[in-house]
């Protein structure tokens, strides 16, 4: 008999939610939509109610990220414009030329997959897995904190109801957060021009991609020929994708830094308790402001500050390198500097959706030291050349640090001095690999010699021509 009141309370609470989500309540659903940061038009409200009804019926315990994807795709297709055959042809040509130009100035791995032209919806769909991976720790923290506060704030006679309905509340809270993330990603899909536009590696398999509709909008009002804008942004995107394919450790390092930061976020339950005690369902503006302003996320911990510093350094190094190689590869473009400055200003200020993401997750994605990092990479290029510069991405232990950004002269001096003397372990490994290589070469020596004797004598003369004349026009 002792369990019966709780069961009745749970049924009562569930029925109350069903009545609200069905529109049979005195509460206005549009107010809840406003609290979730959604527009109050009937379609958005209906979509929110449907998603919350689905959350009530979910047997899981967590965040259904399909809610975020649905919300993002809905925004992405709202003002979608098709790409004409002429635009597609011009962009494909720009991507092809960009690869040839980058071959002249970089020594990083070429892409394995052909660059893509994406619609806004395709961009949102392709990048959502990374966004959800980054946001999930925050979503779970909010859901846990909200459930805890509601339990603590509930009157004693309703305590059984709240305890029994905690899973339901977590699912609904997760759905609200997922819809907010979907709003952010959907808005980003209308702003970004490429797969790597926000700095972090969002595309799987180091895929290079352009968003033609947004790229066209980027060039409007610049008084710069469209083909120059297309070429410059194509070079930037392929350089970004090539770097992450070349430095295979880099993507994991960057995503790990982001998730480490996000896992350290704990929601300010005191602020939530204040909101819960004074919450007026008919006027949820205070709750909405608390969520969109980041007021629920307390100051960063020491471990978070360290993770953030590592991430900012990596972002600056990546973007600085991309800037330098893009400048070198696009030296033929008369308006290169004007386009570059537009890109830098855009990255420094960020767009509305990027600001929304920073308040939602508590993380900014802007490389604060971009200019200093670019100056360091340029100094390295001038001193030791592009091949030695790009070799610095071969392993995280040799990649420049924040101290190198502060003092590029010291980095250049180390590089000019050459590598340090190898230690005993290095010598042992070198001997081992040399023996393995000699054994393999011995097995195939006779066959290789015969093939060399019978082959075209002129082939050897061509084997070293793997770099094009920088002054030669690109093959199109």
Residue pairs with C-beta under 8 A, 6 or more apart in sequence:
5 160
6 160
6 161
6 163
6 164
7 164
9 158
9 160
9 161
9 164
10 160
10 161
10 164
10 165
12 161
13 161
13 162
13 164
13 165
13 168
14 56
14 165
14 168
16 25
17 56
17 168
17 172
18 53
18 56
19 25
20 27
20 29
21 29
21 49
21 52
21 53
21 56
23 29
23 49
27 281
27 282
28 282
29 45
29 48
29 49
30 40
30 45
31 281
31 282
31 283
31 284
32 48
32 284
33 39
33 40
33 44
33 45
33 48
34 40
34 284
34 285
34 288
35 176
35 284
35 285
35 287
35 288
35 291
36 48
36 176
36 179
36 180
36 288
37 180
37 183
37 288
37 291
37 292
38 44
38 45
38 48
38 179
38 183
47 70
47 71
47 74
48 179
51 67
51 70
51 175
51 178
51 179
52 172
52 175
52 176
54 64
54 67
54 175
55 64
55 67
55 171
55 172
55 174
55 175
56 168
56 171
56 172
58 64
58 171
60 171
61 167
61 170
61 171
62 140
62 143
62 170
62 171
62 174
63 132
63 136
63 139
63 140
63 143
63 174
63 175
63 177
63 178
64 171
64 174
64 175
64 178
65 128
65 132
65 136
65 178
67 175
67 178
67 179
67 182
68 128
68 131
68 132
68 178
68 179
68 181
68 182
68 185
69 124
69 125
69 128
69 182
70 182
71 178
71 179
71 181
71 182
71 183
71 186
72 124
72 125
72 128
72 181
72 182
72 183
72 185
72 186
72 189
73 121
73 124
73 125
73 186
74 182
74 186
75 124
75 182
75 183
75 186
75 187
75 189
75 190
76 119
76 120
76 121
76 123
76 124
76 186
76 189
76 190
77 120
77 121
79 190
80 119
80 120
80 121
80 213
81 213
83 91
83 117
83 119
83 212
83 213
87 212
87 216
88 117
88 212
90 226
90 227
90 230
91 117
91 210
91 212
91 215
91 230
91 234
92 117
93 476
94 227
94 230
94 231
94 234
95 115
95 208
95 210
95 234
95 238
96 476
97 231
97 234
97 474
97 476
98 231
98 234
98 235
98 237
98 238
98 329
99 110
99 111
99 238
100 468
100 474
100 475
101 235
101 329
101 330
101 332
101 474
102 235
102 238
102 239
102 242
102 325
102 329
103 110
103 467
103 468
104 329
104 467
104 468
104 470
105 325
105 328
105 329
105 386
105 470
106 239
106 242
106 325
106 329
106 386
106 390
107 386
107 387
107 390
107 391
108 242
108 243
108 245
108 246
108 247
108 390
108 393
109 242
109 245
109 246
110 242
110 245
111 206
111 207
111 208
111 238
111 241
111 242
111 245
112 205
112 206
112 245
113 205
113 206
113 207
113 208
115 207
115 208
115 209
115 210
115 234
115 237
115 238
115 241
116 207
116 208
116 209
116 210
117 209
117 210
117 211
117 212
118 126
118 195
118 209
118 210
118 211
119 211
119 213
120 189
120 190
120 211
120 213
120 214
121 189
123 189
123 192
123 195
123 209
123 211
124 185
124 186
124 188
124 189
126 195
126 202
126 203
126 204
126 207
126 209
127 185
127 195
127 202
127 203
128 185
129 204
130 200
130 201
130 202
130 255
131 181
131 184
131 185
131 202
132 181
133 255
133 259
134 255
134 258
134 259
134 262
134 361
134 363
135 177
135 181
135 262
135 360
135 361
136 262
137 259
137 262
137 263
137 265
138 177
138 262
138 265
138 297
138 360
138 361
138 362
139 174
139 177
139 178
139 181
140 174
141 265
141 266
141 267
142 173
142 177
142 267
142 296
143 169
143 170
143 173
143 174
143 177
144 170
144 267
145 266
145 267
145 269
145 272
145 296
146 169
146 170
146 173
146 267
146 272
147 166
147 169
147 170
147 173
148 269
149 269
149 272
149 273
149 276
150 162
150 169
150 276
151 159
151 162
151 163
151 166
152 273
153 273
153 276
153 277
154 161
154 162
162 169
180 291
180 360
181 360
183 356
184 353
184 356
184 357
184 360
185 353
187 352
187 353
187 356
188 198
188 351
188 353
188 354
188 357
189 211
190 214
190 353
191 214
191 351
191 352
191 353
191 354
192 198
192 211
192 214
193 210
193 211
193 214
193 215
193 218
193 233
194 208
194 209
194 210
194 211
194 215
194 233
194 236
194 237
194 240
195 202
195 203
195 207
195 208
195 209
195 210
195 237
195 240
195 241
196 202
196 203
196 208
196 236
196 237
196 240
196 241
197 237
198 354
198 365
199 315
199 318
199 319
199 347
199 365
199 366
199 367
200 254
200 255
200 258
200 315
200 365
201 244
201 250
201 251
201 254
201 255
203 209
203 241
206 241
206 242
206 244
206 245
206 251
207 241
208 237
208 238
208 240
208 241
208 242
209 237
210 233
210 234
210 237
215 229
215 230
215 233
216 226
218 229
218 233
219 226
219 229
219 230
222 229
222 338
222 339
222 342
224 335
224 338
224 339
225 335
228 333
228 334
228 335
228 336
228 339
229 339
231 330
231 333
232 326
232 330
232 333
232 336
232 339
232 340
232 343
233 339
233 343
235 326
235 329
235 330
236 322
236 326
236 343
239 321
239 322
239 325
239 326
239 329
240 318
240 322
243 250
243 318
243 321
243 322
243 393
244 250
244 251
246 390
246 393
247 393
247 394
247 399
249 395
249 396
250 314
250 318
250 393
253 314
253 396
254 311
254 314
254 315
254 318
257 307
257 310
257 311
257 314
258 311
258 363
260 303
260 307
261 304
261 307
261 308
261 311
261 362
261 363
262 361
262 362
262 363
264 300
264 301
264 303
264 304
264 307
265 297
265 304
265 361
265 362
266 298
267 296
267 297
267 298
268 295
268 296
268 297
268 298
271 290
271 295
271 296
272 296
275 286
275 287
275 290
278 286
279 286
279 287
280 286
289 295
290 296
291 360
292 356
292 359
292 360
293 359
294 358
294 359
294 360
294 362
297 362
300 308
300 362
308 363
309 402
312 367
312 368
312 369
313 369
313 401
313 402
313 405
315 365
315 366
315 367
316 367
316 368
316 369
316 370
316 372
316 373
316 405
317 373
317 377
317 399
317 400
317 405
318 367
319 347
319 367
319 370
319 373
319 374
320 367
320 370
320 371
320 372
320 373
320 374
320 375
320 376
320 377
321 373
321 374
321 377
321 393
323 340
323 344
323 370
323 374
323 377
324 374
324 377
324 378
324 381
325 386
326 340
327 336
327 340
328 381
328 386
330 336
333 339
344 370
344 371
347 366
347 367
347 370
348 366
348 370
350 358
350 364
350 365
350 366
354 364
354 365
354 366
357 363
357 365
358 364
358 365
367 373
369 402
369 405
372 405
372 406
373 405
375 408
376 400
376 404
376 405
376 408
376 411
377 389
379 408
379 409
379 411
379 412
380 388
380 389
380 392
380 400
380 408
380 411
380 412
380 415
381 389
383 412
383 415
383 416
384 412
384 415
384 416
388 415
391 398
392 398
392 399
392 400
393 399
400 411
403 410
404 410
404 411
422 430
441 448
